[in-house]
Amino acid sequence: EMVSPGTMTKLYSNLLTCMVRKHCKREGVVMPTDGLPAEVADALLQLGKLALEALMRNETLIDLKQVEREKLNWELLFKLGVVSLEVSSSKLHPRKQLNFSHKTMQEFLA
C-alpha cells in the first residue's frame, strides 16, 4: 500500500533521505539517526544557494567554474544523484555544467 507524503516538500525530503541512505551504505558512511551527515548537509546548503541564484536568472544549469569557486563538493552531490554533469553544446567554448535531476528538485533545494 502506498502512503502519500502529503506535500511536494515532504516528498522531496523523503527522496533526498533515501538517496543519502543509499550513498552512505554504498560508501560505508555512518548515517545519523537524526538528519544528514554533516558533509552532505553542508554541500546541499551550498547547492541550495546556487540553485536559488540560478532560478533568479531563470536558469537550470550551473557553470562548474562557479561551483568550484564556491568550494562546493559537487562530486558528492553527483554521487548522490542530485545533479548530473553536462558539457555545453558549444564547439568554440564548451563549458562543464551541473544540471539538476529535475527543475522541481532545483526549486526544492533553493
KEKE-3310 file (N, C-alpha, C; in steps of 0.2 Angstrom, whole numbers, plus 5000, padded with zeros to 4 digits):
npx = (5004:5003:5009:5005:5015:5010:5015:5024:5036:5038:5039:5050:5060:5059:5064:5077:5082:5082:5091:5103:5104:5106:5118:5127:5127:5133:5145:5150:5148:5143:5126:5118:5105:5097:5094:5105:5122:5135:5144:5136:5125:5130:5135:5123:5117:5125:5123:5110:5110:5116:5107:5096:5101:5102:5089:5084:5089:5083:5088:5093:5105:5121:5136:5151:5163:5159:5154:5165:5173:5165:5169:5162:5157:5154:5156:5152:5138:5135:5138:5128:5117:5109:5113:5118:5132:5136:5141:5142:5134:5142:5154:5165:5167:5166:5158:5158:5144:5133:5118:5102:5092:5079:5069:5060:5067:5078:5071:5066:5078:5082)
npy = (4994:5011:5025:5042:5056:5068:5082:5091:5095:5087:5075:5077:5078:5066:5058:5063:5059:5045:5044:5049:5039:5028:5031:5032:5019:5013:5019:5016:5025:5032:5034:5047:5046:5056:5068:5073:5067:5078:5083:5080:5088:5101:5102:5102:5113:5123:5121:5124:5137:5141:5136:5144:5156:5153:5150:5163:5169:5162:5150:5133:5126:5126:5133:5124:5130:5141:5134:5127:5139:5142:5132:5121:5104:5096:5084:5075:5078:5074:5060:5057:5058:5070:5080:5081:5080:5090:5094:5109:5112:5120:5122:5130:5136:5126:5121:5115:5110:5109:5100:5099:5085:5087:5101:5104:5099:5107:5119:5114:5113:5126)
npz = (5000:4996:5003:5005:5005:5007:5005:4991:4996:5007:5000:4992:5002:5008:4997:4995:5008:5006:4995:5001:5011:5003:4997:5008:5013:5002:5002:5014:5025:5040:5044:5052:5065:5066:5055:5042:5036:5041:5031:5019:5022:5022:5009:5002:5007:5002:4988:4987:4989:4976:4968:4970:4966:4952:4948:4950:4939:4929:4925:4923:4923:4931:4930:4931:4934:4942:4953:4958:4962:4973:4981:4982:4986:4973:4968:4977:4978:4965:4965:4974:4966:4965:4956:4939:4927:4914:4897:4889:4872:4864:4852:4851:4864:4875:4890:4906:4916:4929:4931:4937:4943:4941:4937:4948:4958:4959:4963:4976:4983:4983)
capx = (5000:5007:5007:5006:5019:5007:5016:5030:5042:5039:5041:5057:5063:5060:5068:5084:5085:5083:5097:5108:5105:5109:5125:5130:5128:5137:5152:5152:5147:5138:5120:5115:5098:5093:5097:5110:5129:5137:5147:5131:5120:5134:5135:5116:5115:5129:5120:5103:5111:5117:5101:5091:5103:5101:5082:5083:5091:5079:5092:5093:5112:5126:5143:5156:5168:5156:5153:5172:5174:5162:5172:5156:5159:5150:5157:5147:5131:5135:5137:5121:5112:5106:5115:5122:5137:5135:5145:5138:5135:5146:5160:5170:5168:5162:5158:5155:5139:5129:5111:5098:5088:5073:5068:5057:5072:5081:5066:5066:5084:5083)
capy = (5000:5017:5031:5048:5060:5074:5088:5090:5096:5081:5070:5078:5077:5059:5056:5065:5055:5039:5045:5049:5032:5023:5033:5031:5012:5011:5022:5015:5031:5031:5038:5049:5044:5062:5072:5070:5068:5085:5084:5081:5094:5107:5103:5103:5120:5127:5120:5127:5145:5142:5134:5150:5161:5151:5151:5170:5171:5158:5145:5127:5124:5130:5133:5121:5135:5145:5129:5126:5145:5142:5127:5116:5097:5094:5076:5071:5078:5070:5053:5056:5058:5076:5083:5077:5084:5090:5098:5113:5110:5125:5119:5135:5137:5121:5123:5109:5112:5104:5100:5096:5079:5090:5108:5104:5097:5114:5123:5112:5114:5133)
capz = (5000:4995:5008:5002:5009:5009:5001:4987:5000:5011:4995:4990:5008:5009:4992:4997:5013:5003:4991:5006:5014:4998:4996:5015:5013:4997:5004:5021:5029:5046:5043:5058:5066:5065:5050:5037:5038:5040:5024:5014:5023:5020:5002:5000:5008:4997:4982:4988:4987:4969:4965:4970:4961:4945:4947:4949:4932:4925:4923:4927:4923:4935:4927:4935:4937:4948:4958:4961:4966:4979:4985:4983:4985:4968:4966:4982:4975:4959:4968:4977:4961:4965:4950:4934:4924:4907:4894:4884:4866:4861:4849:4852:4871:4879:4897:4910:4920:4933:4929:4942:4940:4938:4939:4954:4963:4960:4967:4982:4986:4984)
cpx = (5004:5004:5009:5010:5016:5008:5023:5036:5043:5042:5048:5062:5065:5064:5075:5086:5086:5090:5103:5109:5108:5117:5129:5132:5133:5145:5154:5152:5142:5132:5118:5108:5094:5096:5101:5117:5131:5140:5141:5126:5124:5134:5128:5114:5119:5125:5113:5104:5112:5111:5096:5094:5102:5094:5080:5085:5087:5083:5092:5100:5116:5133:5148:5161:5166:5156:5160:5174:5171:5164:5166:5158:5154:5150:5153:5140:5130:5134:5130:5115:5107:5107:5118:5127:5136:5140:5141:5139:5139:5153:5166:5172:5164:5163:5155:5150:5136:5122:5107:5094:5082:5072:5065:5062:5076:5077:5066:5072:5085:5079)
cpy = (5006:5022:5037:5053:5067:5080:5087:5091:5090:5075:5071:5077:5070:5056:5057:5061:5048:5039:5045:5042:5028:5025:5031:5023:5010:5013:5020:5020:5030:5036:5040:5047:5050:5067:5069:5071:5075:5087:5085:5087:5100:5108:5104:5110:5125:5127:5123:5135:5146:5140:5140:5155:5159:5152:5159:5173:5166:5153:5139:5124:5129:5128:5129:5125:5139:5140:5128:5133:5145:5136:5121:5109:5094:5086:5072:5072:5074:5062:5052:5055:5065:5080:5079:5082:5084:5095:5102:5111:5115:5122:5124:5136:5132:5122:5117:5113:5107:5105:5096:5090:5082:5097:5109:5103:5103:5118:5121:5114:5122:5135)
cpz = (5000:5000:5005:5007:5011:5005:4996:4991:5004:5006:4993:4996:5009:5003:4993:5003:5010:4999:4995:5009:5010:4998:5002:5015:5008:4999:5011:5026:5034:5044:5050:5059:5065:5060:5045:5039:5037:5034:5019:5016:5021:5013:4999:5001:5003:4990:4982:4986:4980:4965:4964:4966:4954:4944:4946:4942:4927:4922:4927:4927:4928:4932:4933:4938:4943:4954:4962:4964:4972:4984:4987:4982:4980:4967:4971:4980:4969:4961:4971:4972:4961:4959:4945:4931:4917:4904:4889:4877:4861:4858:4851:4859:4875:4886:4901:4915:4924:4932:4935:4939:4938:4941:4946:4960:4964:4964:4974:4986:4987:4990)
residu = (GLU:MET:VAL:SER:PRO:GLY:THR:MET:THR:LYS:LEU:TYR:SER:ASN:LEU:LEU:THR:CYS:MET:VAL:ARG:LYS:HIS:CYS:LYS:ARG:GLU:GLY:VAL:VAL:MET:PRO:THR:ASP:GLY:LEU:PRO:ALA:GLU:VAL:ALA:ASP:ALA:LEU:LEU:GLN:LEU:GLY:LYS:LEU:ALA:LEU:GLU:ALA:LEU:MET:ARG:ASN:GLU:THR:LEU:ILE:ASP:LEU:LYS:GLN:VAL:GLU:ARG:GLU:LYS:LEU:ASN:TRP:GLU:LEU:LEU:PHE:LYS:LEU:GLY:VAL:VAL:SER:LEU:GLU:VAL:SER:SER:SER:LYS:LEU:HIS:PRO:ARG:LYS:GLN:LEU:ASN:PHE:SER:HIS:LYS:THR:MET:GLN:GLU:PHE:LEU:ALA)
# end
